[in-house]
Amino acid sequence: MWLMEGHSVISPDVLARYAADAAADVPGVHTKQRRGARVTGDEVEVHVVIDYGANIPEVAAEVQQRVSDYLVRMADMRPSSVNVVVDDVMR
């Protein structure tokens, strides 16, 4: 659970949905419904499918930035790491 300012508590499942939504907003990225993201403590793991031909390191860096920014904005959570796992490349 993550404690927000004012003592509100956000569950890891909700934070994971936020992370998956933010990752899916990156052009060329698709998240898997069942394994979209996981939040453990202040670490985030996001599973994605990337479009064929995309520059994977650049797309992964953009996912990391967007997820981190979104969690700060929506939940006042600054992840210590955002790990991007590319599960597949979509043609």
N, C-alpha and C positions, 0 to 999 in steps of 0.2 A: 504494500500500500504506500502511496505517496501522499505526504501531507502538504496541502496547499496553504498559502498565507490565509490567516483567518481560521485555521484548523479544519478545513474541509479535507476529506480523504478521497483519493481517486484510486480505484483498484487497478492492478496491473493489466487486467483484461481491457479496461477502458483505455489506458495508456497505449496498449498494443494496437487497438483499433485506430487511435489517433495516428500512430506511427505508420500503420499500413495505408491509411488514407493519404497521408503526406507523401509517402513513397509513390503511390499510384498517380499522383499529380505530376510526377516527372515525366516529360515526353519520352516515349519508347519503353516505359516500364509498366508491367502488369504485376499485381500481387496475387498470390494464391489465397483463395478464401480460407482454406483450412489451416495454413501455416503462414499467414501473412506476416505476423510479427509476434515477438515475445519480449516482455519487459521483466528483467530480474534485477531488483535493486535499482541502481541507476544506469544499468547497461541495457541496450536495446539491440535486438537481432531482427532484421527484416529480410524475408525471403521474397525474391522477385524473379520474374521472367522478363528478359530484355529482348527487344526487337533485333532481329538479325541485321547486322551491319552497323549497329550502334557501337560507339567506342566505350567498352565496358568500364575501364577505369574512370573515365569522365562521368558516365552515367552514375556509377556507384558513388563518386564524390558528391554529385548533385543530390542523390538520395540521402546521403549522410547529412548534408547541410540542411535540406528541407525538413527532414525528420527532426533534427535537433532544434531548428528554429520554431517549428510548429509546436513541439512539446513545451518549449519555453513560453511561447505565446498562450497556448491553451491551458496548460497545467502548471506553469511556473516550475517546470522540471528541466534541469540542464543535465542531459545524459553525460556520463563520463566517457561512453563510447557508443557508437552506432555501427554495428557490424552488418554488412550487406552480404547476403548469400545469394548468388545467382544460381537458381535451381534449373533454369532452362533458357534456351535462346529460341525465340519464336520466328518462324519464317512467314 
